[in-house]
Amino acid sequence: MDYKILVVDDEESIRFTFHAFLDDDGYVVDTAENLEEALDKVAVSSYDAVFLDILLGRDSGMKVLEFCRENQPNTPVIMVTGAPEIKTAAEAVRLGAFDYITKPVHQDKLLRQARLAIEHKILIDQQESYQLRMAAVFQSVREGIMIFDEEMKLLEINNAAAKILGCDASMTGLSPAELSGSCPPLQLLQETIEQRCEGEIFRLETTNGAGQPLVLGLTMAPLTGQGLRELGTVLVLRDETLPVRQV
């Protein structure tokens, strides 16, 4: 894959040198010499890394950093600075820059920073892709799923759970007691949720949010992380209500 890097610097010698080093290492390289050109390029092209001078003539490279964070948040931005501006570079890192390098920049250091930045972006992109896939699965399954945190406050509820219960899906952040007040079917489950009763409950008769008969099958299990540390609880709901026969 050809990784694409943007170099933003008002010094032609820096742009030329960075372009030559990165191009020789197999990267596709764009350059920009001022604030306006940099913003235009970030607005229309996707980059795997950006090398950005903190000072762009009379303008600040921090404006480009802010624009990158808003429009390409996964793209690492490496600030390029002279030694007297290291404090500003450190502030840029605090504000979202991936790292900073000081002038003069040697070839090996430039290429090392490029590799580290792109490896970071690959990892972030993979994590984002995984989260999107999991979110799609979470919302597409027929079973209702409710995820609670360590304090048993609702973190997430999928569309199926909201439909089964006949309640509003915007209940995140509520405790079991608060949930039972806003969603009548959960009144019967409040004690079960609070006590983290693991295992299956095969048949629970109640009514949904519209007052219609509802028969639930439930499974509750701990959500564990590394070292078996408990991070919360997952509640799976199955609608086992028999359909009413038409006479």
C-alpha positions as a printed Julia matrix, in Angstrom:
247×3 Matrix{Float64}:
   0.0     0.0    0.0
   1.24    3.5   -0.85
   1.04    5.64   2.28
   0.41    9.35   1.72
   2.18   12.07   3.7
   1.68   15.83   3.72
   4.63   18.13   4.45
   3.71   21.68   5.48
   6.55   24.19   5.77
   7.15   27.73   4.5
  10.82   26.97   3.79
  11.33   25.56   0.3
  14.54   23.78   1.34
  12.69   21.89   4.09
   9.85   20.91   1.75
  12.32   19.73  -0.87
  14.43   17.74   1.63
  11.47   16.09   3.36
   9.91   15.24  -0.01
  13.16   13.67  -1.25
  13.74   11.58   1.91
  10.13   10.36   2.12
   9.77    9.73  -1.6
  12.97    7.66  -1.63
  11.48    5.54   1.16
   8.38    4.78  -0.91
   5.85    7.3    0.38
   3.52    9.41  -1.74
   4.27   12.99  -0.71
   2.3    16.23  -1.01
   3.68   19.59   0.11
   2.15   22.89   1.17
   3.99   26.15   1.74
   1.42   28.16   3.66
  -1.65   27.95   5.86
  -4.23   28.31   3.08
  -2.63   25.66   0.88
  -2.34   23.24   3.81
  -6.0    23.65   4.76
  -7.07   23.15   1.14
  -5.09   19.91   0.85
  -6.35   18.47   4.13
  -9.91   19.34   3.1
  -9.78   17.31  -0.14
  -7.21   14.54   0.45
  -6.75   11.84   3.08
  -3.29   11.52   4.63
  -1.59    8.82   6.66
   0.7    11.36   8.37
   1.38   15.1    8.36
   4.68   16.87   9.07
   3.75   20.41  10.09
   5.94   23.42  10.82
   4.75   25.31  13.88
   5.45   28.67  12.21
   4.12   29.27   8.69
   5.32   32.78   7.94
   2.97   35.05   9.9
   0.5    32.22  10.48
   0.5    29.48  13.09
   0.69   25.82  12.2
  -1.57   25.22  15.19
  -4.5    26.23  12.97
  -3.62   23.38  10.62
  -3.3    21.0   13.58
  -6.78   21.99  14.78
  -8.2    21.54  11.27
  -6.59   18.09  10.98
  -7.98   17.01  14.36
 -11.47   18.04  13.25
 -11.39   16.64   9.71
  -8.93   13.72   9.85
  -8.82   12.77  13.55
  -6.99    9.47  12.95
  -4.15   11.12  11.01
  -1.02   11.66  13.16
   0.44   15.16  12.97
   4.15   15.59  13.74
   5.11   19.17  14.56
   8.42   20.48  13.19
  10.11   23.19  15.24
  13.31   25.05  15.92
  14.92   24.55  19.34
  13.64   27.86  20.82
  10.04   26.71  20.24
  10.18   23.32  22.02
   7.75   24.56  24.68
   5.24   25.37  21.94
   5.76   21.94  20.39
   5.1    20.25  23.7
   1.88   22.26  23.98
   0.94   21.09  20.47
   1.33   17.47  21.59
  -0.96   18.2   24.52
  -3.5    19.56  22.04
  -3.45   16.43  19.88
  -0.23   16.33  17.86
   1.31   12.87  17.62
   4.85   14.08  18.35
   7.35   16.78  17.44
  10.83   16.9   15.95
  13.36   19.71  16.06
  15.33   21.22  13.2
  17.67   20.28  11.68
  15.91   17.0   10.92
  18.12   14.11   9.85
  16.94   11.5    7.37
  16.91    8.57   9.78
  14.91   10.51  12.37
  12.41   11.72   9.77
  11.82    8.21   8.41
  11.56    6.76  11.91
   8.88    9.31  12.83
   7.02    8.57   9.59
   7.0     4.83  10.32
   5.86    5.32  13.92
   3.08    7.69  12.86
   1.76    5.39  10.15
   1.91    2.34  12.42
  -0.12    4.35  14.93
  -2.7     5.3   12.28
  -3.02    1.69  11.09
  -3.73    0.6   14.66
  -6.29    3.37  15.24
  -8.01    2.61  11.9
  -8.19   -1.1   12.78
  -9.68   -0.33  16.19
 -12.24    1.99  14.64
 -13.16   -0.6   12.01
 -13.55   -3.27  14.69
 -15.75   -0.99  16.8
 -17.94   -0.2   13.8
 -18.35   -3.9   13.01
 -19.21   -4.7   16.6
 -21.7    -1.82  16.72
 -23.37   -3.16  13.57
 -23.62   -6.65  15.1
 -24.88   -5.19  18.39
 -27.73   -3.4   16.66
 -28.61   -6.16  14.16
 -29.09   -9.19  16.44
 -32.63  -10.23  17.33
 -31.9   -10.62  21.04
 -32.1    -7.58  23.26
 -28.79   -6.62  24.83
 -28.21   -4.29  27.78
 -24.68   -3.59  29.01
 -24.06   -2.23  32.51
 -20.84   -0.78  33.94
 -19.16   -1.67  37.24
 -21.61    0.55  39.14
 -24.53   -1.13  37.31
 -25.4     1.97  35.33
 -26.62    1.3   31.81
 -23.85    1.79  29.26
 -25.57    0.59  26.09
 -28.9    -0.83  24.95
 -29.54   -2.11  21.44
 -32.6    -1.48  19.32
 -33.93   -5.0   19.89
 -33.95   -4.55  23.69
 -35.75   -1.21  23.41
 -38.34   -2.79  21.1
 -38.87   -5.85  23.32
 -39.32   -3.73  26.43
 -41.38   -1.1   24.62
 -39.21    1.61  26.15
 -37.1     4.51  24.93
 -33.54    3.54  23.95
 -32.18    6.79  25.46
 -31.81    5.35  28.96
 -28.02    5.17  29.13
 -26.39    6.38  32.33
 -29.33    5.32  34.52
 -29.1     3.06  37.57
 -31.42    0.01  37.94
 -33.7     2.02  40.24
 -33.88    4.86  37.71
 -34.45    2.4   34.88
 -37.37    0.79  36.7
 -38.97    4.22  37.03
 -38.58    5.13  33.37
 -39.31    1.67  31.9
 -42.06   -0.31  33.71
 -40.92   -3.81  32.55
 -37.6    -3.23  34.3
 -39.29   -2.82  37.68
 -39.44   -6.61  37.89
 -35.76   -6.85  36.93
 -34.39   -4.19  39.27
 -33.38   -6.58  42.04
 -32.02   -9.13  39.55
 -29.83   -6.47  37.92
 -28.66   -4.92  41.2
 -27.65   -8.32  42.62
 -25.89   -9.34  39.37
 -27.73  -12.66  39.3
 -25.68  -14.7   36.82
 -27.19  -17.42  34.64
 -30.54  -17.91  32.94
 -34.06  -17.06  33.94
 -36.21  -19.08  31.57
 -39.59  -17.39  31.91
 -40.5   -14.04  33.38
 -44.02  -12.68  32.87
 -44.54   -8.91  32.85
 -45.89   -6.2   30.55
 -44.03   -4.0   28.1
 -43.98   -0.22  28.03
 -47.31   -0.21  26.19
 -48.94   -2.39  28.86
 -49.08   -5.47  26.62
 -48.29   -8.97  27.98
 -44.6    -9.82  27.76
 -42.82  -13.08  28.49
 -39.04  -12.77  28.75
 -36.2   -15.22  28.77
 -33.1   -13.69  30.39
 -29.42  -14.41  30.56
 -27.08  -12.35  32.75
 -23.31  -12.71  32.64
 -20.31  -10.71  33.9
 -18.29   -8.62  31.47
 -14.65   -9.38  32.28
 -11.37   -7.9   31.12
  -7.74   -8.94  31.47
  -6.97  -10.8   34.68
 -10.67  -11.64  34.98
 -11.34   -8.13  36.29
 -15.08   -7.51  36.24
 -15.9    -4.5   34.08
 -19.67   -4.75  34.23
 -22.59   -7.01  33.35
 -24.38   -8.05  30.17
 -28.1    -8.77  30.17
 -29.58  -10.61  27.16
 -33.35  -10.49  26.65
 -35.4   -12.92  24.55
 -39.05  -12.21  23.75
 -40.86  -15.52  24.32
 -44.36  -14.08  24.22
 -46.67  -16.33  22.21
 -48.44  -14.53  19.35
 -52.15  -14.03  19.82
 -54.14  -16.24  17.43
 -56.7   -14.55  15.27
 -60.15  -16.17  15.5
